Amino acid sequence: MYNAARMIGPTIAGVLLAVSSEAFCFLVNGATKLAAVVPMLLMVVVPRELPSAHPTLWKGFKDGAAYAWNMIPVRWLLPVVGLVSFMATPYQALMPIFAAEVFAGGAETLGLLMGAAGVGGVGGMLLLAARRELRGLLSWIVAACFCAGAGLTAFAYSTNFALSVAMLAIAGAGIVVTVNGISTITITIVDDRLRGRVAGFYTMAFLGMYPVGGLVAGALASWIGATHTLALGGVCCMLCALWLARRLSRLREHMRPIYVRLGLMQEQKA
């Protein structure tokens, strides 16, 4: 739903900007938030008994951090999410520059570019949903991370609109498969008692790094230009994919016993 909204939203915004004004576009955007607030107000929460003893906030954080650090798959995969969020997702903040300066367009052009990334994101989610098992997902993550970087780098230097739209779709799919694939693996392999805390670290890596990356990308774009800034992010994603590819065998060694314990694969006999 998130990626479908990211596909449809910019397109609608582009049409609204073309026929009205920025103020009206923001007004419509704010009004649509009520659609999310009303269901929350209508929810009926069943009371449940809380445990008598609960760790303090600081102790809970330390326990979760220690668990995430000592679990090799989590320790290696979460930084990949953080890097992709920091280096790749800021393309959204730079997209108005490309729409106006590279393609000499306006709101319609921006909407098409952002919509293309959303289409790719939806395609990536459908690919993940079509998978029936976790085995092999690590290879998908490596390939997706590399494709995201390659798509952004190619888009950064492209002056052909059709090619740029295609590259954004590839980048959008790569980003979605990378971050959601890692989320799927992480949430599956961690212990039940610490799943919430590890999920919190994942959220910090993904949603927490995105605004910081946008801020840094904007500052860097004013220094070296939006083209080189976006290309730098793409190259970093490709290098990250190569780094992860060299560690796939060790990751699988650590994850195989967990998969066996969860019944996701059979133990290999000597």
N, C-alpha and C positions, 0 to 999 in steps of 0.2 A: 504494500500500500504506500509505503514511503516513496519508493522509486516511481510508482505510478503517478503519485502526486507531483513528484519532481519533473515528470515528463509533461503532465497536463498543465500544471500551474504556470510555468514560464510562458507556455503558448497562450494561455488565457490572458496573462499579464501583458504580453506583447500586443494582443488585440485591444485590450482596454487602454493601453497607453496610446495606441494609434488613433482611437476614436474619442478619447476623453483627455484626462490629465493624470499626472502622477498622484495628486491628492486623492482623486477618486479611486485610483488603483489601490492605494493604501487603505482607504475606507472599506473597500470590498474585502481586502485581505483581513482586516481586523474583524469584520462581521462574520467571516467564515470560521473564525476561532470559536464562536458560540456553538458551532456544531460539535466541537469537542468538549465544551464545558457542560452542556446539557446532559449528555449521557453520564458524565461523572456525578452530577447531582442526583440522577435517578437511580444510581447503583445502591443496592441493599447489601451492606457488609455484615456477614454473620459474626457475632462476637466469639472470640476464642480465648481460652485461658493462656496467659503468658507464663513462661517459666519463672520460677521463683528466683533463680540465680541467673544473672546475665552479665557477661564481661563488660568492662568499661569501654568507652569509645576508643581510647588510645590502645588498650590491650587487644581489642578486636582488630584494630588496624594493624598492629604489629604481628598478630598471629596470621592474618591474611597475607601480609607482605612476606613473612617468612615462608609460608606455604607456597606462595606463587614463585618465590625465588628458588626454593629447593626442588620444585617440580620443573624439570628441564623443558618439557614441551611448552609450558606456560611461560617460562622465563625467556624462551626464544621467540615465541609467536606473538606475544603481546607487543614487544617493541616493533615488530613488523607492522602491526595495526597503527601504532603511534607514528611511525615514519610515513606510511601511506597517507594517513590523515593530515600530517604536517606538510608533506611535500606535494601530494597529488590533489587533494580536495580543494586547495585554494584556487584552483583554476576557475571556480565559480566567481571569486572576487575579481579576477582579471578579465573575465569574459566580456564585460562592456567595452574594454579597450580594444579587443580584437574585433568586436562587432562594429565599432565606430571607425577605427583607424585602419584596420586591415581590409575589411569588406565594405567600408563606407556605407554602413547601414544604420538602422535605427532600432526601435523597439521590436519590430517584426523579426529582424535578423537576430537580435539577442534571444528572442523567444525560441527561434528555430535551433540555435546553437545549444541552448540549455535543454531544450526538449530532446535533442539528439542524444545528449548524455543520459537523460532520463530513460529514453527508449533502450539504450544499452544496459542501463541498470535493471530494467524490468527483464530484459533477456537473460542477464546474469542470474537473477533470482529464479527464473524459470528453469535454467540449467541446473541450479542447485536443488530445486524442488524435485527435479526428475531423477536425482540420484537415489539409490535404494540402500546404500551402505556408506560407512565412513571410510572404508579402505580405499586408497587411491586419492582421497581428497587433498592430501598434502601436495601431490604432484599438480593438481588443479590450482592450488593456491600459488605455487611457484610460477606456473604458466600465466595465471591471471595477473599477478603482480608485475611480471615482465611485460605483458601486453598493455597493462595500464600505463606503464612508463613509456613504452614505445609509442602508444597512441598519443600521449600528451606531447612527446618530443616531435613527432611528425606533425601534429596539429600546430605546434608553436611556429614552425617554419613554412607551413602551407599557405599558399595564396589562392588556392582553388577551393571554392566554397563547398562543392560536393565532396571533395576529398576531406576537407576539414570536418564536415558533418559525420562522415564515416569514421574518422579517427576519434572524434569525441564519443561516438557510440561504443567503439572498442574500449576506450579509456573508462567510460562509465561502467561497462560490463566487468572490466578487470578490477576496478575498485570494489564493486559490490561483491564479486566472487571472493576476493581476497579477504575483506573484513568480515563478511558473513560466514565464509568457510572457516576462518579461525574462530569465530564466535561459536559455531557449531561444535568444533572439536573441543574447545576449552570448556564449554558448559557440560559436555558429555563426560569428560574424563576426570573432572575434579570431584572431590568428596562432597556429599550432600550438605554436610554441616558448614562447609566453607564456600559453597557455590555462590552465595550472594556476595561475599566479599571479593571473590575473584571476578565476578561479573561487574562489580564496582570498579575494579582496576581496568577491566576492558573498556568500560564506559569512559573512564578518565583518558585512556589511550586514544579512543576514537573521537568522542565528542569534545574532550578537553583540549586536544591538540589542534582541532580544526580551526577555531577562532584565532589561536596563536599563529598558526600557519598562514592564515589570511592576512594578519597584521604584518608579519615578516615579509610575505610575498608582496604586499603593497609597498612597503618601504624599499624592498630590493628592486621592484619594478621602476621606481622613480630614479634609481641609480644606474642599473644596467639595462633597463627596458623590460617590458612585459614578455617579449618573445624569449629572451635568454632566461628570464626567471622561470617561466613555465618549462622550458627545455631542461633547466637544471633540476627541477623537481622530477621530471620524467626520467632523467638519467639516474638520479638517486634511487628511484623505484626499481629500475632495471638492475642496478648494482645490488640492491637489497635482495632481489629475486635470485641472483647468482650466489649471493652469500648463503641464502636459505637452501638453495639446491645442493650445495656442498655439505650440508648438514642433514640431509634427508635420511641417510642411513642410520645415523645416530638417533634422530628423532623417532624413527620407526622402532628401533631397539627399545627405547624407553616407553613407547606407546603400546607395543605388542602385548606385554603382560597385562596392561590395563584393559585392553580390548578383550583379552581372554577372560579376565575376571568378570567383565560386564556381559560376557556371552556374545560379543560382537564378532568373534572369530574363534576358531578352534586352535588348541595348543598344538604346536608342531612337535611331533615325536622324533626323538633322536634316531 
